[in-house]
Amino acid sequence: MIRFEIPYLPLIKEKNMQRKFLTPVKPAGFEIIFLYPCPFCGRNVPLLAPTEPSMGQCDVCQKQFPLVPVDEKTIMFMKTILDNGRAAIDPDYL
């Protein structure tokens, strides 16, 4: 598990000139990114869960290639099981 440390919390000046700490923001949702290897240059191209047959384009060599879609039910299951990202929040920040 990768842990990101917050070195400091930024301060915001309000209209009455008092300083207020900015609290961390919780995720509002999440998406699953799949990596598709480009058949031309080998780069792993990140794509947001394509659920229908489509064409992907490599961001390095700019060539297009057909994609195998992912199962939409699996994506919906993952989103449901993680409560659309809320269940994945680090308990130290709740």
URLIN-V557168 format. One record per residue. N is the residue number from 1. OMEGA is omega in whole degrees, -180 to 180 (999 if undefined). NEAR is the number of other C-alpha atoms within 10 Angstrom. Layout:
n->[N N]
omega->[OMEGA OMEGA]
near->[NEAR NEAR]
This chain:
n->[1 2 3 4 5 6 7 8 9 10 11 12 13 14 15 16 17 18 19 20 21 22 23 24 25 26 27 28 29 30 31 32 33 34 35 36 37 38 39 40 41 42 43 44 45 46 47 48 49 50 51 52 53 54 55 56 57 58 59 60 61 62 63 64 65 66 67 68 69 70 71 72 73 74 75 76 77 78 79 80 81 82 83 84 85 86 87 88 89 90 91 92 93 94]
omega->[178 -179 179 179 177 -176 179 174 -179 178 178 176 177 -177 -179 173 174 178 -179 177 178 -178 179 -178 178 180 178 -180 177 177 179 -179 177 178 178 179 177 -180 -177 -176 177 -180 174 -177 179 179 179 173 178 -177 177 176 -178 179 174 179 178 -180 178 -177 176 179 -180 178 -179 -178 170 -178 175 -178 -178 179 178 178 179 178 -179 179 180 -177 179 179 180 176 -176 180 -179 -179 178 -178 178 -178 179 999]
near->[3 4 6 6 6 7 6 8 11 12 12 12 11 9 7 6 8 9 12 12 11 11 9 10 7 12 11 8 11 14 12 12 12 14 12 18 15 21 13 12 12 12 15 15 16 16 14 10 16 18 14 12 11 11 12 19 17 20 13 12 12 12 14 14 15 12 17 13 12 14 12 13 10 10 15 12 12 16 18 12 13 15 13 17 17 15 12 12 12 10 7 5 8 6]
